Amino acid sequence: MNMTTKTTRRKFIASASLLTLAPALNAAAMDQDKNVLVHHVFFWLKNPNSKEDLAKLIAGVKSLSKIETIQYIHVGVPASTEKRDVVDNSFAVSELMFFKDLAGQKTYQDHPLHQKFIAECSHLWERVVVYDTING
């Protein structure tokens, strides 16, 4: 391996590392804004053992990322963390979204992509819980 290859590889690794941090840094910067609205939704599947339903729901939630007022989105499934009384990992999928303000979240709620998601995926879930918070 020559010096140019080592330098290029190092630059690539450094750039890739920064790119993975960008969403978290953006979310942290948004946290300083008093108007930031955090929208956290938990979904429980009607058929919790169906990998197909899980995949459809995850794909549906990820499709929401195209809505312009979403500043950051994280789509997740329960982590295999230690079992404690305060940990609820009974849900199938969660979405965590950041909006600049209440107006951005309202635009999201009314957006045709959000309405399409509900129409196409609501048959998959039996329960949904939403937590909306704003900086205190």
TORTORFI-783683 format. One line per 8 residues: number of its first residue (from 1); their letters; for each residue x, y, z of C-alpha. Coordinates in nm, 3 decimals, decimal comma, padded with zeros to 5 digits. Example, Ala and Ser with C-alpha at 12.3 -4.5 7.8 and 13.67 -1.06 7.14 Angstrom:
1 = AS = 01,230/-00,450/00,780 ~ 01,367/-00,106/00,714
END
This chain:
1 = MNMTTKTT = 00,000/00,000/00,000 ~ 00,152/00,332/-00,102 ~ 00,126/00,664/00,082 ~ -00,146/00,800/-00,150 ~ -00,369/00,501/-00,082 ~ -00,322/00,539/00,296 ~ -00,402/00,912/00,280 ~ -00,711/00,854/00,063
9 = RRKFIASA = -00,834/00,577/00,294 ~ -00,780/00,800/00,601 ~ -00,970/01,088/00,438 ~ -01,253/00,853/00,345 ~ -01,281/00,712/00,698 ~ -01,274/01,061/00,849 ~ -01,540/01,186/00,607 ~ -01,762/00,883/00,665
17 = SLLTLAPA = -01,735/00,928/01,042 ~ -01,842/01,292/01,016 ~ -02,136/01,201/00,794 ~ -02,267/00,955/01,051 ~ -02,250/01,225/01,319 ~ -02,426/01,493/01,112 ~ -02,787/01,400/01,206 ~ -02,703/01,385/01,576
25 = LNAAAMDQ = -02,519/01,716/01,562 ~ -02,809/01,873/01,374 ~ -03,055/01,741/01,634 ~ -02,834/01,871/01,917 ~ -02,818/02,215/01,754 ~ -03,197/02,214/01,715 ~ -03,234/02,134/02,084 ~ -03,106/02,484/02,159
33 = DKNVLVHH = -03,408/02,634/01,981 ~ -03,701/02,680/02,223 ~ -03,960/02,609/01,951 ~ -03,836/02,259/01,857 ~ -04,110/01,998/01,865 ~ -04,018/01,633/01,915 ~ -04,272/01,381/01,788 ~ -04,220/01,024/01,915
41 = VFFWLKNP = -04,460/00,753/01,802 ~ -04,473/00,389/01,908 ~ -04,656/00,123/01,705 ~ -04,776/-00,222/01,812 ~ -04,850/-00,464/01,529 ~ -05,176/-00,657/01,500 ~ -04,966/-00,955/01,396 ~ -04,655/-00,915/01,611
49 = NSKEDLAK = -04,489/-01,230/01,474 ~ -04,523/-01,122/01,110 ~ -04,187/-01,017/00,968 ~ -04,369/-00,906/00,651 ~ -04,597/-00,668/00,845 ~ -04,297/-00,535/01,038 ~ -04,109/-00,469/00,713 ~ -04,413/-00,295/00,559
57 = LIAGVKSL = -04,455/-00,072/00,862 ~ -04,086/00,020/00,874 ~ -04,091/00,102/00,502 ~ -04,406/00,310/00,549 ~ -04,257/00,510/00,836 ~ -03,934/00,566/00,642 ~ -04,136/00,701/00,349 ~ -04,237/00,991/00,573
65 = SKIETIQY = -03,880/01,126/00,560 ~ -03,966/01,298/00,231 ~ -04,191/01,545/00,415 ~ -04,003/01,874/00,401 ~ -04,076/01,995/00,754 ~ -03,911/01,693/00,919 ~ -03,569/01,809/01,034 ~ -03,455/01,467/01,154
73 = IHVGVPAS = -03,615/01,122/01,161 ~ -03,511/00,802/01,335 ~ -03,699/00,478/01,272 ~ -03,628/00,206/01,523 ~ -03,724/-00,127/01,671 ~ -03,678/-00,235/02,035 ~ -03,316/-00,263/02,140 ~ -03,187/-00,567/02,325
81 = TEKRDVVD = -03,093/-00,372/02,634 ~ -03,101/-00,511/02,985 ~ -03,440/-00,599/03,128 ~ -03,553/-00,345/03,388 ~ -03,895/-00,255/03,527 ~ -03,881/00,090/03,365 ~ -03,805/-00,038/03,014 ~ -04,101/-00,102/02,784
89 = NSFAVSEL = -03,992/-00,284/02,472 ~ -04,334/-00,426/02,389 ~ -04,375/-00,206/02,079 ~ -04,275/-00,315/01,728 ~ -04,159/00,013/01,567 ~ -04,093/00,367/01,681 ~ -04,044/00,688/01,491 ~ -03,870/00,989/01,637
97 = MFFKDLAG = -03,903/01,316/01,447 ~ -03,781/01,668/01,507 ~ -03,964/01,974/01,375 ~ -03,851/02,337/01,395 ~ -04,184/02,439/01,547 ~ -04,552/02,355/01,593 ~ -04,631/02,478/01,241 ~ -04,385/02,227/01,093
105 = QKTYQDHP = -04,548/01,943/01,284 ~ -04,894/02,060/01,170 ~ -04,774/02,061/00,807 ~ -04,652/01,703/00,860 ~ -04,986/01,592/01,008 ~ -05,180/01,730/00,710 ~ -04,926/01,632/00,444 ~ -05,049/01,397/00,166
113 = LHQKFIAE = -04,758/01,156/00,233 ~ -04,860/01,126/00,598 ~ -05,223/01,072/00,499 ~ -05,111/00,808/00,246 ~ -04,903/00,634/00,515 ~ -05,207/00,615/00,745 ~ -05,431/00,485/00,465 ~ -05,179/00,221/00,355
121 = CSHLWERV = -05,040/00,108/00,692 ~ -05,306/00,157/00,960 ~ -05,436/-00,196/00,904 ~ -05,097/-00,322/01,030 ~ -05,113/-00,180/01,381 ~ -05,340/-00,246/01,675 ~ -05,215/00,038/01,893 ~ -05,030/00,367/01,850
129 = VVYDTING = -04,900/00,594/02,126 ~ -04,773/00,944/02,050 ~ -04,556/01,166/02,270 ~ -04,513/01,525/02,150 ~ -04,277/01,746/02,347 ~ -04,143/02,098/02,322 ~ -03,844/02,244/02,505 ~ -03,923/02,324/02,867
END
